[in-house]
Amino acid sequence: MNLSLPPEIEKLIEDFIRSGRYESAEHVITAGVVMLDQQHRIIDGDLKESDLDINEKIAEGLADIAAGNVVDGDAFFDQLDREEEELARNRKTA
């Protein structure tokens, strides 16, 4: 199978290979297709009973992402740090 990829996708593949995570373009594409298959199976509900809990949570997360219900990672961790600092202050005064 021969594929024509946009330059930005080719660059991403090259970056993955340079990172050492993948040995070749074929490995990157294979990993991507496997992940895409897993996502579709989660969304379509084609899961084993034992996988239901984790896959349900993944499906919920994917649905949230699709709906735009996401937060910035840095903002989340900044808020988490503030909450931890407040808990620590409250413990000292209690």
LUMBA-898513 format. One record per atom (N, C-alpha, C): x, y, z; residue number from 1; residue in three letters; atom name. Coordinates in nm, 3 decimals. Layout:
% residues N
> X_Y_Z_NUM_ala_CA
...
//
This chain:
% residues 94
> 0.085_-0.117_0.000_1_met_N
> 0.000_0.000_0.000_1_met_CA
> 0.090_0.124_0.000_1_met_C
> 0.065_0.213_-0.090_2_asn_N
> 0.137_0.340_-0.095_2_asn_CA
> 0.046_0.450_-0.046_2_asn_C
> 0.099_0.540_0.034_3_leu_N
> 0.021_0.649_0.088_3_leu_CA
> 0.084_0.782_0.053_3_leu_C
> 0.000_0.880_0.029_4_ser_N
> 0.048_1.017_0.014_4_ser_CA
> 0.002_1.092_0.138_4_ser_C
> 0.096_1.148_0.210_5_leu_N
> 0.063_1.218_0.334_5_leu_CA
> 0.097_1.365_0.322_5_leu_C
> 0.018_1.450_0.387_6_pro_N
> 0.052_1.592_0.389_6_pro_CA
> 0.184_1.613_0.462_6_pro_C
> 0.257_1.717_0.426_7_pro_N
> 0.388_1.742_0.488_7_pro_CA
> 0.383_1.750_0.641_7_pro_C
> 0.277_1.806_0.697_8_glu_N
> 0.270_1.819_0.843_8_glu_CA
> 0.259_1.682_0.909_8_glu_C
> 0.191_1.587_0.845_9_ile_N
> 0.181_1.451_0.899_9_ile_CA
> 0.315_1.380_0.885_9_ile_C
> 0.381_1.399_0.772_10_glu_N
> 0.514_1.340_0.754_10_glu_CA
> 0.609_1.391_0.862_10_glu_C
> 0.601_1.521_0.894_11_lys_N
> 0.687_1.578_0.998_11_lys_CA
> 0.657_1.514_1.133_11_lys_C
> 0.529_1.496_1.165_12_leu_N
> 0.492_1.432_1.292_12_leu_CA
> 0.551_1.291_1.300_12_leu_C
> 0.540_1.217_1.191_13_ile_N
> 0.593_1.082_1.189_13_ile_CA
> 0.744_1.084_1.210_13_ile_C
> 0.813_1.174_1.141_14_glu_N
> 0.958_1.187_1.158_14_glu_CA
> 0.994_1.224_1.302_14_glu_C
> 0.913_1.312_1.363_15_asp_N
> 0.938_1.351_1.503_15_asp_CA
> 0.923_1.232_1.597_15_asp_C
> 0.821_1.149_1.572_16_phe_N
> 0.803_1.029_1.655_16_phe_CA
> 0.923_0.936_1.642_16_phe_C
> 0.973_0.920_1.523_17_ile_N
> 1.088_0.832_1.501_17_ile_CA
> 1.211_0.891_1.569_17_ile_C
> 1.233_1.021_1.552_18_arg_N
> 1.349_1.087_1.616_18_arg_CA
> 1.343_1.078_1.768_18_arg_C
> 1.222_1.076_1.822_19_ser_N
> 1.207_1.070_1.968_19_ser_CA
> 1.253_0.935_2.024_19_ser_C
> 1.264_0.836_1.936_20_gly_N
> 1.302_0.702_1.980_20_gly_CA
> 1.186_0.615_2.020_20_gly_C
> 1.066_0.669_2.015_21_arg_N
> 0.948_0.590_2.054_21_arg_CA
> 0.913_0.486_1.948_21_arg_C
> 0.946_0.515_1.824_22_tyr_N
> 0.911_0.426_1.714_22_tyr_CA
> 1.033_0.406_1.626_22_tyr_C
> 1.044_0.287_1.569_23_glu_N
> 1.160_0.253_1.487_23_glu_CA
> 1.145_0.297_1.342_23_glu_C
> 1.021_0.307_1.295_24_ser_N
> 0.999_0.337_1.153_24_ser_CA
> 0.863_0.402_1.133_24_ser_C
> 0.843_0.454_1.013_25_ala_N
> 0.714_0.512_0.978_25_ala_CA
> 0.604_0.407_0.986_25_ala_C
> 0.637_0.284_0.949_26_glu_N
> 0.539_0.176_0.956_26_glu_CA
> 0.491_0.154_1.100_26_glu_C
> 0.584_0.162_1.195_27_his_N
> 0.546_0.144_1.335_27_his_CA
> 0.457_0.259_1.383_27_his_C
> 0.487_0.380_1.340_28_val_N
> 0.404_0.496_1.379_28_val_CA
> 0.263_0.479_1.323_28_val_C
> 0.254_0.447_1.195_29_ile_N
> 0.123_0.431_1.131_29_ile_CA
> 0.046_0.316_1.195_29_ile_C
> 0.114_0.205_1.222_30_thr_N
> 0.049_0.090_1.286_30_thr_CA
> -0.007_0.129_1.422_30_thr_C
> 0.074_0.199_1.503_31_ala_N
> 0.027_0.242_1.635_31_ala_CA
> -0.094_0.334_1.622_31_ala_C
> -0.090_0.424_1.526_32_gly_N
> -0.201_0.516_1.506_32_gly_CA
> -0.329_0.445_1.466_32_gly_C
> -0.318_0.349_1.377_33_val_N
> -0.436_0.275_1.332_33_val_CA
> -0.492_0.190_1.446_33_val_C
> -0.405_0.129_1.524_34_val_N
> -0.450_0.050_1.639_34_val_CA
> -0.525_0.139_1.738_34_val_C
> -0.471_0.256_1.767_35_met_N
> -0.538_0.348_1.860_35_met_CA
> -0.672_0.394_1.804_35_met_C
> -0.676_0.423_1.674_36_leu_N
> -0.801_0.463_1.611_36_leu_CA
> -0.905_0.352_1.620_36_leu_C
> -0.862_0.228_1.598_37_asp_N
> -0.951_0.113_1.611_37_asp_CA
> -1.005_0.103_1.753_37_asp_C
> -0.918_0.121_1.853_38_gln_N
> -0.961_0.114_1.992_38_gln_CA
> -1.064_0.223_2.022_38_gln_C
> -1.041_0.343_1.973_39_gln_N
> -1.135_0.452_1.996_39_gln_CA
> -1.272_0.419_1.936_39_gln_C
> -1.271_0.368_1.814_40_his_N
> -1.398_0.333_1.749_40_his_CA
> -1.469_0.221_1.824_40_his_C
> -1.394_0.123_1.873_41_arg_N
> -1.455_0.015_1.949_41_arg_CA
> -1.515_0.067_2.079_41_arg_C
> -1.448_0.161_2.142_42_ile_N
> -1.501_0.221_2.264_42_ile_CA
> -1.630_0.296_2.234_42_ile_C
> -1.626_0.379_2.133_43_ile_N
> -1.744_0.459_2.097_43_ile_CA
> -1.859_0.369_2.053_43_ile_C
> -1.829_0.266_1.976_44_asp_N
> -1.932_0.176_1.926_44_asp_CA
> -1.981_0.076_2.030_44_asp_C
> -1.911_0.067_2.143_45_gly_N
> -1.952_-0.023_2.250_45_gly_CA
> -1.910_-0.167_2.228_45_gly_C
> -1.818_-0.192_2.138_46_asp_N
> -1.771_-0.328_2.113_46_asp_CA
> -1.659_-0.364_2.210_46_asp_C
> -1.696_-0.384_2.335_47_leu_N
> -1.598_-0.406_2.440_47_leu_CA
> -1.630_-0.534_2.516_47_leu_C
> -1.527_-0.590_2.577_48_lys_N
> -1.549_-0.703_2.668_48_lys_CA
> -1.609_-0.650_2.797_48_lys_C
> -1.684_-0.731_2.864_49_glu_N
> -1.746_-0.692_2.991_49_glu_CA
> -1.640_-0.646_3.092_49_glu_C
> -1.526_-0.713_3.096_50_ser_N
> -1.422_-0.678_3.193_50_ser_CA
> -1.357_-0.544_3.163_50_ser_C
> -1.371_-0.495_3.041_51_asp_N
> -1.311_-0.367_3.003_51_asp_CA
> -1.408_-0.251_3.020_51_asp_C
> -1.530_-0.280_3.058_52_leu_N
> -1.636_-0.179_3.055_52_leu_CA
> -1.604_-0.056_3.139_52_leu_C
> -1.559_-0.072_3.263_53_asp_N
> -1.538_0.044_3.350_53_asp_CA
> -1.438_0.142_3.291_53_asp_C
> -1.319_0.094_3.258_54_ile_N
> -1.217_0.185_3.207_54_ile_CA
> -1.257_0.239_3.071_54_ile_C
> -1.314_0.155_2.988_55_asn_N
> -1.352_0.200_2.855_55_asn_CA
> -1.469_0.298_2.859_55_asn_C
> -1.557_0.281_2.957_56_glu_N
> -1.666_0.376_2.976_56_glu_CA
> -1.609_0.514_3.008_56_glu_C
> -1.511_0.517_3.095_57_lys_N
> -1.450_0.644_3.132_57_lys_CA
> -1.377_0.707_3.014_57_lys_C
> -1.311_0.624_2.935_58_ile_N
> -1.243_0.676_2.816_58_ile_CA
> -1.346_0.732_2.718_58_ile_C
> -1.455_0.659_2.698_59_ala_N
> -1.559_0.705_2.607_59_ala_CA
> -1.619_0.837_2.656_59_ala_C
> -1.640_0.848_2.788_60_glu_N
> -1.692_0.973_2.843_60_glu_CA
> -1.594_1.087_2.817_60_glu_C
> -1.466_1.058_2.837_61_gly_N
> -1.364_1.160_2.812_61_gly_CA
> -1.359_1.203_2.667_61_gly_C
> -1.368_1.106_2.577_62_leu_N
> -1.369_1.139_2.434_62_leu_CA
> -1.492_1.221_2.397_62_leu_C
> -1.606_1.187_2.457_63_ala_N
> -1.728_1.263_2.431_63_ala_CA
> -1.714_1.405_2.483_63_ala_C
> -1.654_1.421_2.602_64_asp_N
> -1.630_1.555_2.656_64_asp_CA
> -1.540_1.636_2.564_64_asp_C
> -1.434_1.573_2.515_65_ile_N
> -1.344_1.642_2.424_65_ile_CA
> -1.419_1.686_2.298_65_ile_C
> -1.497_1.594_2.242_66_ala_N
> -1.573_1.626_2.120_66_ala_CA
> -1.670_1.741_2.144_66_ala_C
> -1.724_1.750_2.267_67_ala_N
> -1.820_1.856_2.300_67_ala_CA
> -1.750_1.984_2.344_67_ala_C
> -1.617_1.981_2.352_68_gly_N
> -1.543_2.101_2.393_68_gly_CA
> -1.538_2.121_2.542_68_gly_C
> -1.575_2.019_2.620_69_asn_N
> -1.573_2.028_2.766_69_asn_CA
> -1.435_1.989_2.817_69_asn_C
> -1.339_2.076_2.796_70_val_N
> -1.201_2.050_2.837_70_val_CA
> -1.147_2.172_2.910_70_val_C
> -1.041_2.150_2.986_71_val_N
> -0.974_2.260_3.052_71_val_CA
> -0.827_2.257_3.012_71_val_C
> -0.767_2.371_3.019_72_asp_N
> -0.625_2.382_2.992_72_asp_CA
> -0.548_2.309_3.101_72_asp_C
> -0.453_2.225_3.063_73_gly_N
> -0.377_2.146_3.159_73_gly_CA
> -0.302_2.232_3.259_73_gly_C
> -0.237_2.339_3.212_74_asp_N
> -0.164_2.427_3.303_74_asp_CA
> -0.259_2.493_3.402_74_asp_C
> -0.375_2.537_3.354_75_ala_N
> -0.472_2.600_3.443_75_ala_CA
> -0.522_2.500_3.547_75_ala_C
> -0.544_2.375_3.506_76_phe_N
> -0.589_2.273_3.599_76_phe_CA
> -0.488_2.252_3.710_76_phe_C
> -0.360_2.235_3.673_77_phe_N
> -0.257_2.209_3.774_77_phe_CA
> -0.231_2.332_3.862_77_phe_C
> -0.245_2.452_3.805_78_asp_N
> -0.234_2.573_3.887_78_asp_CA
> -0.344_2.576_3.993_78_asp_C
> -0.467_2.542_3.952_79_gln_N
> -0.579_2.538_4.046_79_gln_CA
> -0.556_2.431_4.152_79_gln_C
> -0.506_2.316_4.111_80_leu_N
> -0.477_2.208_4.204_80_leu_CA
> -0.372_2.252_4.307_80_leu_C
> -0.268_2.321_4.262_81_asp_N
> -0.166_2.373_4.354_81_asp_CA
> -0.227_2.471_4.453_81_asp_C
> -0.314_2.560_4.406_82_arg_N
> -0.379_2.657_4.496_82_arg_CA
> -0.463_2.586_4.601_82_arg_C
> -0.536_2.482_4.558_83_glu_N
> -0.619_2.407_4.652_83_glu_CA
> -0.534_2.335_4.756_83_glu_C
> -0.422_2.278_4.714_84_glu_N
> -0.333_2.211_4.809_84_glu_CA
> -0.274_2.310_4.908_84_glu_C
> -0.236_2.428_4.860_85_glu_N
> -0.182_2.531_4.949_85_glu_CA
> -0.287_2.575_5.050_85_glu_C
> -0.411_2.589_5.006_86_glu_N
> -0.519_2.627_5.097_86_glu_CA
> -0.543_2.519_5.202_86_glu_C
> -0.539_2.393_5.161_87_leu_N
> -0.555_2.283_5.257_87_leu_CA
> -0.443_2.285_5.360_87_leu_C
> -0.321_2.309_5.315_88_ala_N
> -0.207_2.314_5.406_88_ala_CA
> -0.222_2.429_5.505_88_ala_C
> -0.268_2.546_5.458_89_arg_N
> -0.289_2.659_5.548_89_arg_CA
> -0.397_2.628_5.649_89_arg_C
> -0.505_2.564_5.606_90_asn_N
> -0.615_2.530_5.695_90_asn_CA
> -0.571_2.430_5.803_90_asn_C
> -0.483_2.337_5.766_91_arg_N
> -0.433_2.241_5.863_91_arg_CA
> -0.350_2.310_5.971_91_arg_C
> -0.273_2.410_5.932_92_lys_N
> -0.187_2.481_6.027_92_lys_CA
> -0.271_2.562_6.125_92_lys_C
> -0.383_2.616_6.079_93_thr_N
> -0.466_2.698_6.168_93_thr_CA
> -0.566_2.616_6.247_93_thr_C
> -0.582_2.489_6.214_94_ala_N
> -0.680_2.406_6.284_94_ala_CA
> -0.623_2.347_6.412_94_ala_C
//
